Amino acid sequence: MSSYTLPKLRSPLYYILLALGVLVVMVGLYAVYQMEHHGHIITGMNNQIVWGMPHVFAIFLIVAASGVLNIAAIGSVFGQVVYKPRAPLAGMLSIAMLAGGLFVLMLDLGRPDRVIVAATNFNPTSVFAWNLPLYTGLFTLVALYMWTLLERRMNCWIKPVGLIVFTWRILLTTGTGMIFAFLVARQAYGSAILPPLFIVMSFGWGMAVFFVVQSAIYKWNDRTHDPVILSRMKNLLGIFVLGTLFLVAVYHLTNLYFAKQTDFEHFILRDGGIYPWLFWTGYVVLGSLLPLLLIFHPSLGKVRCVVAASLLVILGSFSLLYVFIIGGQAFPLSIFPGYEVSSSFSDGAITPYQPSVWEIMLGMGGVGVAFMITAIGIRVLDFVPRELPNN
Amino acid sequence: MSDINLQRRNFLKTAAGAAMVTVAPGMLLFDVAHGNPQSVGKVRWGMLIDTAACVPGCNDCVTACNNENGLSGGTATTDSQWIRKIEIKDISSRREVSLPMMCQHCESPPCVEVCPTGASFKRVDGIVLVDKHLCIGCRYCMMACPYKARSFVHEPLQGQNPDVPRGKGTVESCTLCVHRIDQGGKPACAEACPNKVILFGDLNDPSSEIAQKLHSVSTTQLRADLKLNTGVRYQGL
């Protein structure tokens, strides 16, 4: 048991970080109080852009929560030994980020006090409603999976439970993608490529978050990365970044091919101001090409480079989600194809959106929740990845 | 011992009575909100809008809707607009048309399909409504509506019309003035239009004016490609 002790986590800095985490969560809750009191009028959202900055945070956290379980699945389901010691940390990060994402999603509701209504009234045709049991199921299954990992008598169940968790997380991310794929009304959505795109995005984002957290824990405990394992993990991250880039390119190219979608694509990729800028600079260059360079360039690829690449992937993911969620709504609905349209309700016009500080505070609150659960989890249980002796 | 039992019996009687008094009015209202059961499969309320007669710049239908339903009439992006005037111009021919736009009361409404709690629902007479007690304010229905017909209540409300309850943090849209229809009336916009652009009636009744007109003139459903079978039709598009 003595090997489970993490001396550095007893230092004052740990408690300072915990206090900061509490502060960030409190800031998020204060934003909720303000939004509940004044209504969504204090946010940047409106009747055209109905999902804003909180949803960028929430969807990142939920997608990454599912993706980080890939680390566990590679070890438990696909038998890659070097990933096995990483499974408990991956499981805990998944629970932490899912809790953070749901914190944001639920507290952004117009009536957050009615969460119980959502739990007791289930519309079977709603993909949103399907997602609720998928979320609660993931919590339960990951907790069960971690029990099989941490309790020696349960170790024989790791593979079957790991397989169920892996299947469930694929279903969950499919469900997240379907929230958008099932929308026929808006041109950005309603595409069957979105669920697979979300699954591949989750692989990369989960891996990036995992690598950042693992590196922070290693640094804190004066541990070093095994070069072989580092190389394998960074290569995998690179493949996921490439996979996402490929599917994003296919999504836009398909749209560009359809005449009815070209105006929308020109808006997102060229004329839309902040959206093309975030897409090309934030997602493509900083969030994909630069990380690929840091990962695959022969003279780079060291720990610091991979951490930087992971942070850039996270930055790129926020850029991509901002363009996808907010840019997708800013473009007007095509109710009268072939006509110029104008009205008092922004018909035919690009709707401006300026995220308010309350939205960002709420989103950061979700990140704070994820951080708190991770920080406390690492302190209470033994989640630090240790290389197995034969590695 | 019998004394205690008697007290308990009286308590239970009073409690049951009080519960009935509390619940009964709600149950009665609940029944009304679902429309007349006699009309199952028979009545389908709808509108036919004659765009040729709709005057650009005329906003009487919008004003009537705002007054009837207690809307502010504001046109900021966060204000509720249950009905709006849209001006469209054909890109190639430059022909201009003005028309009112509201909830299309679809037979297969995407808002009802996506609503996680069932707050968005369709009455037996085809009117699509939001149950303000079930709406959690997720706005997924607003993402799903192809007509941008729904508004979210962004701020606290004052001076509501008791017949048209609204709520901060919930989604709302044209109710087809259901409170008027249930009393034999017609929607405020149809009544207010000076040019009789909006014809309201029962789409399923072959003898109704709207059904006969739909039979005799060419009409259009907006986004007909989506096959939602809208209850609102347009003439002259």
Interface residues (C-beta under 8 A of the other chain):
Chain A: E36 H38 G39 H40 I41 N46 N47 Q48 V50 W51 L109 G110 R111 P112 R114 V115 V117 A118 N121 F122 N123 T125 S126 V127 F128 A129 L132 I179 F182 L183 V184 A185 R186 Y189 Q329 L333 I335 F336 G338 Y339 E340 V341 S342 S343 S344 F345 S346 D347 T351
Chain B: T75 A76 T77 T78 D79 S80 Q81 R84 K85 I86 E87 I88 K89 D90 I91 S92 M101 P110 V112 E113 V114 C115 P116 T117 G118 A119 H133 L134 C135 I136 G137 C138 R139 Y140 M142 M143 A144 C145 P146 Y147 K148 R150 S151 F152 V153 H154 E155 P156 G167 K168 G169 T170 V171 L222 R223 L226
